[in-house]
Amino acid sequence: MHMLKILKRLIALVAVAAVAIKGVFSFLSWIEKQEELDGNIWSEDEEFEEVQ
């Protein structure tokens, strides 16, 4: 009976770890996409501040 409980916890742990790793990779790819925009968003903000 204890073996089944341990097995379920291991499966849950692996599932949570997989979701966490997937989340980290999605976040990293999102950062790369933001960098590919060449910081256009930031330069627009700076230009807007200079106008005021």
C-alpha positions as CSV (number, residue, x, y, z in Angstrom):
1,M,0.0,0.0,0.0
2,H,2.8,2.4,0.9
3,M,4.5,1.6,-2.5
4,L,1.4,2.9,-4.4
5,K,1.4,6.1,-2.4
6,I,5.1,6.7,-3.1
7,L,4.5,6.0,-6.8
8,K,1.7,8.5,-7.0
9,R,3.8,11.2,-5.3
10,L,6.7,10.5,-7.7
11,I,4.4,10.8,-10.7
12,A,2.9,14.0,-9.3
13,L,6.4,15.4,-8.7
14,V,7.6,14.6,-12.3
15,A,4.4,16.2,-13.7
16,V,4.9,19.4,-11.6
17,A,8.6,19.5,-12.6
18,A,7.7,19.1,-16.3
19,V,5.2,21.9,-16.2
20,A,7.7,24.1,-14.4
21,I,10.4,23.4,-16.9
22,K,8.0,24.1,-19.8
23,G,7.1,27.4,-18.2
24,V,10.7,28.4,-17.9
25,F,11.4,27.6,-21.5
26,S,8.3,29.5,-22.7
27,F,9.4,32.5,-20.6
28,L,12.9,32.4,-22.1
29,S,11.6,32.2,-25.7
30,W,9.3,35.1,-24.9
31,I,12.3,37.1,-23.7
32,E,14.1,36.3,-26.9
33,K,11.1,37.5,-29.0
34,Q,11.1,40.8,-27.0
35,E,14.8,41.3,-27.7
36,E,14.2,40.7,-31.4
37,L,12.0,43.8,-31.4
38,D,15.2,45.8,-31.0
39,G,13.8,47.7,-28.0
40,N,11.4,49.7,-30.2
41,I,9.0,50.0,-27.2
42,W,11.7,51.6,-25.0
43,S,12.9,54.1,-27.6
44,E,9.4,55.2,-28.2
45,D,9.0,55.8,-24.5
46,E,12.2,57.9,-24.4
47,E,11.2,60.0,-27.4
48,F,7.8,60.6,-25.8
49,E,9.5,61.9,-22.6
50,E,11.8,64.2,-24.6
51,V,8.7,65.8,-26.3
52,Q,7.1,66.7,-23.0
